[in-house]
Every structure is written in C-alpha cells, then in structure tokens.
Amino acid sequence: VLRLFKAIPEVRRMLNTDVVAAFDGDPAARSVEEIVFSYPAIEAITAHRVANVLYREKVPMIPRIIAEYAHSRTGIDLHPGASIGEAFFLDHGTGTVVGETSRIGNNVKLYQGVTLGALSTRRRECEQDGFTKQRHPTLEDNVTIYAGATILGGETVVGPGSVIGGHVWLVSSVPAGSKIFGRARE
C-alpha cells in the first residue's frame, strides 16, 4: 500500500499526459474537463495505470479485478501487465484489447477495436519460461493504429512513427515510418 501511495504522483503525471494527448488528438473535445469526466478511455487508462503499479508489485488478483471492472464499464480491455508509455490515447476505444506482455511506447494512438494479442500459445509453454516470455507485440513511439487492426505476437515490433490502417492483420515487424494499409502483412 505504501509503495502504491508513493507511486501516485507519477501515476498522476502520466495521466496528465494521457488527458493532454486526448485533448490534442480529438478535435471533438471542447475542454480538458470534458475528457476527464466523460471519456471512457480515460477511465480505462486510469484504472490501468493504478493496476499496473500493483501488478509490478506482484499483488495477487487485485490488479485483474481493477482491470476487469474498468473493462466492464468501458469495453476497453487493458491487461494490468501491459507496459504503456506516456501520452497514450484511445480514440473511442470500445473493443480494444491490449495483452499482458504488450509494450506500448510514448505518444501512441489506438482506435476502437484494435487487438494487441498473442499468437497461439499453450499454457505449459508459458509455464516453462516462468511466464516471462513476451507474447504480445511492441508498439514503439509515435505509432497510430486504426480501427479494427489486429497485431499479434511477441516478436512483432511496430517501428516508431508507423501508421497501421484499419482492419490490417499484422504478425511480423515493420520498420520505422511504415504505413501499412489494406493488405495483410506476414
């Protein structure tokens, strides 16, 4: 509990960057207050940032309870183990899924229905490596992922400044500055 209390100033600082990213990234937003009080994505990200502190402290079950409560309220599924950088913006967000070992850099924007998932793995394979193997993708800084895109696999890295179009299925890495639209990439 004391370590959580000590983390609150940093959690608040990170949330401030998330709110500013939402305000800067959404021309429909009329004020910062509108974002704070009415954007479901901010509720989900707030829950995630607190749950992530507890997850990293190896608190059992409570981080998942927080994440699932936020998921039930917002339709946004952010696993508490996912590493999410500053200025994270979920535009709309409903149906978004971010898996446990996902790594998300700074200034990343995801639209609704994006999945950052694992390729098919068996529990016993994960148990053998102590559940430490990265199973979910990495999004480096300044990445935008449009609605309905699916990015899978722990070895998949989306390079900085890349844009992944809507409904793209991606299971291999793309270099910095890539623009992937309208076709599958394996």
PERALIN-V817998 format. One record per backbone hydrogen bond with DSSP energy under -1.0 kcal/mol. CO is the residue of the C=O (numbers start at 1). NH is the residue of the N-H. Records with the same first field share a line. If there is no record, write none. Layout:
CO = NH / NH
This chain:
1 = 5
2 = 6
3 = 7
7 = 11
8 = 12
9 = 13
10 = 14
11 = 15
12 = 16
13 = 17
14 = 18
15 = 19
16 = 20
17 = 21
18 = 22
19 = 23
20 = 24
21 = 25
22 = 26
26 = 29
31 = 35
32 = 36
33 = 37
34 = 38
35 = 39
39 = 43
40 = 44
41 = 45
42 = 46
43 = 47
44 = 48
45 = 49
46 = 50
47 = 51
48 = 52
49 = 53
50 = 54
51 = 55
52 = 56
53 = 57
54 = 59
55 = 58
60 = 62
61 = 65
62 = 66
63 = 67
64 = 68
65 = 69
66 = 70
67 = 71
68 = 72
69 = 73
70 = 74
71 = 75
75 = 95
77 = 98
79 = 82
83 = 104
86 = 107
89 = 110
91 = 93
93 = 96
94 = 113
96 = 77
97 = 116
98 = 79
99 = 102
102 = 83
103 = 139
104 = 85
106 = 142
108 = 89
109 = 145
110 = 91
111 = 114
112 = 148
114 = 97
115 = 151
116 = 99
117 = 153
122 = 126
123 = 127
124 = 128
126 = 131
127 = 130
137 = 103
138 = 158
139 = 105
141 = 161
143 = 109
144 = 164
145 = 111
146 = 149
147 = 167
149 = 115
150 = 170
151 = 117
153 = 156
156 = 138
157 = 174
158 = 140
159 = 162
160 = 177
162 = 144
163 = 180
164 = 146
165 = 168
168 = 150
169 = 185
170 = 152
174 = 159
175 = 178
178 = 163
180 = 165
185 = 171
